[in-house]
Amino acid sequence: MEPTLVIAATSLLGLGLVAAALLRAWEGWLALKRRELDAVANGRRDPDDTRGVAPITLADMRERIRKLEAIANGVDL
């Protein structure tokens, strides 16, 4: 066997394995989104429920305000 043929076959096999793994991950992600949509449709979850996001958003807003105040006062960050 020629080394070029071996390299080409190995590369093709690796590409196939990566494609199969990505397809499986994509299907899993779609299944997760379907479950989320079903939960919203069945009334088990509020679609605007952002309780987990609120503390992060509040901390981010405080940090932005702090930076804007520093800029307004002429302080380099």
N, C-alpha and C positions, 0 to 999 in steps of 0.2 A: 504494500500500500504506500502511496505517496503521502508525504507529510501534509501537502496542501489539501488533499482529500480528507485526511483525518481532522485537520483544523476546521475545514468547512462543515463536516458532519457534526463535530462537537459544537461548533457555534450555532448551527441550526437546531440541534437538540436543546442547547441552553436557551435559545430564543423561544422555543416551544414551551419549555418549563416556565419561563418568566411570564409568557402570555397566558398560560393556564392558571398561574397563581394570581395574576391580575384579574382574570375573568372571575375566579372564585371570590376574590375580594369585592369586586363590583357587584356580584350577585348578593353577597352578604349585606352590602351597604343598601342595595335596593330593598332587600327584605326588611331591614331595620326601618327604612323610611315608610314602607307599607304598614308596618306595625304602628308607627307613630301616627300615620294618617287614619288608621282604623281606630286608634284610641281617641283621636279628636272627633271622628265621625260618630263614635258611640257615646260621646259625652263623658268619657272617663278622664279627660284632660282638657284644660283650657288652652286654646292655641296661642293666647297672648301671655301665658304664664312665663314670667321672666324672673322668678324669685332667685334663682341661682346666679343670674347675671347682674343683678342690681348692685351688690357690694363691689364688684369689679368695676362697673361703670362709675359708681360714686367715687371710688379711689382714683380712677383715671381722670375724672373731672376735677377733683381736688388738685391733682398733680398739674393739670393744664392751667388751672387758675393760679397756682403758685408760680409757674413759669411766666405767665402773662404779667403778674404783679412784679416779678423780678425784672422783666423787660421794661415795664413802665417806670420802674425806679432807676433804670440805667445800670443794673447789675448784670455782669456777664456770667452765664452759667457754665 
